[in-house]
Amino acid sequence: MMVASRKQQKKIFVSQPTLSRSIKNLETKLKVDLFERSTRKLILTDAGILVYQ
């Protein structure tokens, strides 16, 4: 499953840095990576899919 952070940012009305920081904080608390990151896209990991559900 692919997630476009800009699209999500618009839906929840937060800036990209705030959204990135919140995701990173959650990953730190859960001690898992929720996304595979590249320069152009984010892809949910298996752990990310479980959290999303």
C-alpha positions in Angstrom: 0.0 0.0 0.0 1.4 3.4 -1.0 0.8 6.5 1.0 1.4 10.0 -0.4 2.3 12.2 2.5 1.3 15.4 0.7 -2.2 14.0 0.1 -2.4 12.9 3.8 -1.1 16.3 4.9 -4.0 18.0 3.1 -6.6 15.7 4.6 -5.5 16.3 8.2 -4.4 19.9 7.8 -0.8 19.7 9.2 2.5 20.7 7.7 4.8 18.1 6.2 7.5 18.5 8.9 4.9 18.1 11.6 3.5 15.0 10.0 7.0 13.5 9.4 8.0 14.2 13.0 4.7 12.6 14.4 5.3 9.5 12.3 8.9 9.2 13.4 7.9 9.6 17.1 5.3 6.9 16.7 7.9 4.6 15.0 10.3 5.3 17.9 7.6 4.5 20.5 6.6 1.3 18.7 10.2 0.4 17.9 9.3 -0.5 14.3 9.5 1.2 10.9 6.0 1.9 9.6 7.1 3.0 6.2 9.7 2.2 3.6 10.9 5.6 2.5 12.3 6.8 -0.8 12.7 10.3 -2.2 9.4 10.2 -4.0 7.1 7.9 -2.1 6.2 6.1 1.1 5.2 2.4 1.2 3.7 0.9 4.3 5.6 -1.9 5.9 3.8 -5.0 7.3 3.9 -3.3 10.7 2.5 -0.1 9.2 -0.4 -2.0 7.7 -1.2 -3.5 11.1 -1.2 -0.1 12.8 -3.3 1.3 10.0 -6.0 -1.4 10.4 
